[in-house]
Amino acid sequence: MKLSYVYLIVGMGIVTYLPRMMPATVLSRKQLPELLIRFLNYIPAAVLSALFFPSVLVTGHEINIGMSNPLFITSLLTFPIAYKTKNMFLTVIIGMIITIILNNLIYQ
């Protein structure tokens, strides 16, 4: 392997790791205001929503909230299971099973 590739890989690792490490390192030594902590607690839900909703609700280039969207139907059927059990593994497995059933039996 060429040495330039090694430098490239190490450089990419540093560029990827630094933005993740710096805030944790700097902020771990300081007492953060309660308002900022409450704000930061919403970030995981916001990111998850930003990833989840477009992939489930958009088919092609249109929003599809109807019976013709198998991912939307799967989400509606899986949400009560997630809410009741609070078990991510079980929810994912049941969601996969529902998706397979819908795609193979109903939405061929």
N, C-alpha and C positions, 0 to 999 in steps of 0.2 A: 504494500500500500504506500502511496506517495505521502511524504511528510505534509504536503499542503492539505491533503484530505484530513489528516489528523488535526491540524490547526483549525480547519474549517469546522470539524465536529466539536472540538473543544470550545471554539468561539460560539457556536450555536447553543451549546449547553449553557455557557455563561450568560448569554443574552436571554435565554429562556428562564434560567434559575434566578437571576438577580431581581427582576420585577416581582417575583413571588416572595423572595427572602427579605428584601429591604423593608417593606412595611411591617412585617412580623418582627423583625429585629429592632427597628426603631420604636415601634409602638409598644413593644413588650416592656419597655423600661419606664413608660409614662403612665400616669393615671389619666384615663380618658373620661371626658364628661359623659354623664348619664344619657344625654340626648344623642350623642354620637354613637354610643353603644346600642341604644334602641334602634337608631337608623341602620347600623351595620347588621343587626339581627334580621332585617328584612331582605338583605341582599340574596341569600340562598333561594328564598321563595320567588324573588323577582327574576333571577337567572333561570330557575327551573321553569317558570311560566313562559319566559321568552323562548326557551327551547321547546317546550311541550306544545303550546297552543298552535303555533304555525304548522308544526308537523302533523297535528291531528285535524285541525280545522280547515286547512288549505289543501285543495286538490287541484292540480294544474295551476291556474293563476286566479282561482276564485275561492271565496270562502264557502264551504259546504257544511252547513249544519243541518243535516237531514238524514233520512233513512238510507240514502245511497252512499253514505260515507262509512265504511266498516270500522275505521279507526275511531270515529266519533261514537259509534254504537258501542264499541269495545270499552271506550273510556266511561261511558255512562253506566255500563254494566259492572265495570271493575271498581269504580269509585266507592260504592257502598261497602264492598269487601275491604278496601283499604281503610276506610273510615272506621269500620267495626273492629277489624282484627289488628290494625296498626302493624301488620307484618308485611314488610316489603317483599320478602321472598315469595310468600304465598300469593300476594297481589300480582307480582310479575308472572308467576307460573299460570295463574288463572287467566290473566290478561292474554298471555300467549295462547292458551287453549281456546279462549273465546275468539281470538283473531284467526286462528287456524280453522275453527269451525265456520266462522262467518265467510272467510275467503274461499274455502273449499266447498261448502255446502250451499251457501246462500248467494254470495256475490261472485259467481263463476265468470 
